[in-house]
Structures are given as structure tokens and as C-alpha cells.
Amino acid sequence: MLQPLRHGLFKWYWIGQTLSAVGDGIFFATLSILILQRRDNPADLGLVLGAQSLAFAVSVLAGGVVADRFKRSNVMAAADLIRLVAVAGFMLLPIQAHLGLLVLCGVLMGGGQALFAPAQRALIPALVPNEVIQSANALITTSSRTAGIVGPAIGGVVVTALSVEWAFAIDLATFAVSVVTLLVVSRNLGSDTRSRPSASFMDETLAGLRVVWQHRWVLVIIAQGAFQVLLVHAPLVVLLPIYLSAHGSLSQLGYAYSAQAVGAVAGGVAANKIRVKEPGTAALLALLTAAAPILSMLSGSALWVLLVAMGVAGIGGSVFGVIWTTAIQKAIPSEALARVASLDYLGQLGLDPVGLAATPFAVRRFGLEPVLVASGIGLVVTTILPFAVKGVRRFEDPRADPEDAVDSARERRS
């Protein structure tokens, strides 16, 4: 998994992005403490985070177009500067500043992330040879998941020992390091995109849709992911605390998420070793690990069993993510890769708010167990159905059937 670090530009990239991921964890913990403790209004936190999420969803398609038009390392550096301004805003605004200003900072964070994410996924193939792309993705997944554990802990310690302002300052420093490393990459990397086109943003977006349509297995997996988020992953975010609260263990929610994060780190390591003829089959079957926490809650298992189940689900999620990301990086032409990545992000996020909002109503109407059963059924159905589409098993465009080729030759001769 460390092979990609032999390539100098990737090493610079990885150092900057790993530190930046730690900063992201610090930011989330610090922002939560800032708003919940100082403003004493949980609704404010929801509005700021909601604005950030909405800005990402609204802007991510445009982010894909931009990343396919301009040098991706420069786009990422610009996105980090936007987010740096947003963090500075949170740090410098007085605590009783108008809520609209905090929401504006949240919008800047989400917009910056929407510009950054498609470019990030599309840049990797330009930094490492084709044969180590999967190892690079596995390393990135492992380091980012580890940072997701370490970052919030650092944020909590810094806020307690020093102040919220110091925690934000550390996050600003990580963004600055990220910008510097990306500029080093940009300076030493040739062009990683086509020459700037003259088409409009809408035309470019539609062109990205046409690329996805040409690779039907990509379209199917994006759609599969959207419905699985709606039916399984978004509901589990709500069902887990409801279950723990019903069993008097809500205080253990943090341990459950930590177990999932540790599993995700292990999954990133495991994904590096997976070399199979049908990577699509391996990736989709890995998604079935989400059944572990569902079954654990349905059976009323001991807390430690639920924690293990969350870890198992984390492993499966990382395995799928690494294999899927590697597949589209290899299959999609470089000049369209960021737009396809942005469509994938939109598929992941588009139905997430619906699932989050609908789950509490479903639990009140039908009860916890029926909703868990429905999520389990949704998991199986959305995982199995894609296998009916050619190309999904191998995560590549289906090869022409030799018999069909013979028939076509006979028709031409006749």
C-alpha cells in the first residue's frame, strides 16, 4: 500500500491531504463546541451544517465541470483557499454574530468542498502509474479514515487546553500546508486535463451525463448508491441512536461511530490486497456488511456485539469505496473524469436528506423493528439487482460476445 509514495508528486499530495483531513476533523469538533456551548442553541448547528451540505449538493456538478476545464491541482488549491477563508470567518466572527454570517461561512465550506472533491478524485491517475492506482486509493482511504478518528480528538483536547480560536488556527495551518503541497504538485505536473473548451457549463454537464450513459455499469452503480443511501445508510444514522436510547445506552453512540471508523481503516488496508477477476462482485458483496448492525439491533445483542457489527460495516464500506473509485478512474477518460465523479457525489448525497427526514416518521408510524427489517430488505435488493446489468460484475464495459461477432461477420458476407 506504500508503493505510491515512491512517486514524488503523489508523496507531496498525500502529505498535504492527510494533514488537511486531520484539520477537517478538528474543524467539525471545534465548530460543534463553538455553537453548542457558546451559542447554546443546537438548531444553529443544524442550520450551519445543513447550509454546508446543501451548498455542496448544489455546487458539485459545477465543480466537476471546472475540474475538467482547468488544472486539477490548481482547482484544489483554490478550493482550499475558499475553505480557509470560511474557517477564518468562524474564528474571527464574534460569538453573538448574526446567524446569517455563520451560515454564509458554512456555504463557503460546502462550496469549497464541491470544487475540491471531483478534482481530487480525477487527479490521482495523473500522479501514479495505472498499476498502483488501487494502492493509492487504499492509502488515501486508510489515512483519511485514521484522520477522521484523530482529528476530532485533537480538536477536543485543544479547545479544552487552549481555546476554540487555537483549534481553528490549527485547522487554518493544515489548509495552508495543503495549498503549498498542491502548488508544488501543480508546478511539477504537466497538464492533467484537456485544453479549455468553449462549450457552456450546461453543455459540459450534459456531456458528462452522456459519458455515464455510455458506461451503463457506472450509471447503474450511481443509481444503486443513491437508493441504498435512501433505504439503508441514511436511516441507519437515525436508527442507531434511537436503538441505543431505547436500551438506555445512548451515551455509547460515540463508541459505535468510533468502531465503524476503525473498521473503515481496516477496510482500506484490506482493499489494497483485493485483486480479483470480478472486482464489481467483490465491491457489491462488501456492501452487504451493512447488514451486521441491522441484524445486531434486531436481535437485541449485547453492546459489544453491536460495536463489532459497526466495525464490520466500516470494513465493507471502505472496500467498496476503494474498488469503485479505482474502477471509474481506470474506465473513464481523463477529460471527463471529474464530471463523472461529481455525478457520483450527487448520487450519494441527493436522496440522503430524504432518508434522514423520513426515518423518524417511519419509526413513529411502524415501530423500530419493522423499519430495521425494511432497511435490511432494501440493502439486499439494492445490492443484488445491479448484477442483472452487463459490466457490473467486472466494473468494466462488457466485451462483445464472440458468437455475436461471428453472426455479424456472416451477415456482412451475405
Secondary structure, 3 states (H helix, E strand, C coil): CCHHHHCHHHHHHHHHHHHHHHHHHHHHHHHHHHHHHHHCCHHHHHHHHHHHHHHHHHHHHHHHHHHHHCCHHHHHHHHHHHHHHHHHHHHHCCCCCCHHHHHHHHHHHHHHHHHHHHHHHHHHHHHCCHHHHHHHHHHHHHHHHHHHHHHHHHHHHHHHHCCHHHHHHHHHHHHHHHHHHHHHHHHHCCCCCCCCCCCCHHHHHHHHHHHHHHCHHHHHHHHHHHHHHHHHHHHHHHHHHHHHHHCCCHHHHHHHHHHHHHHHHHHHHHHCCCCCCCHHHHHHHHHHHHHHHHHHHHHCCCHHHHHHHHHHHHHHHHHHHHHHHHHHHHHCCHHHHHHHHHHHHHHHHHCHHHHHHHHHHHHHHHCHHHHHHHHHHHHHHHHHHHHHCCCCCCCCCCCCCHHHHHHHHHHHHC
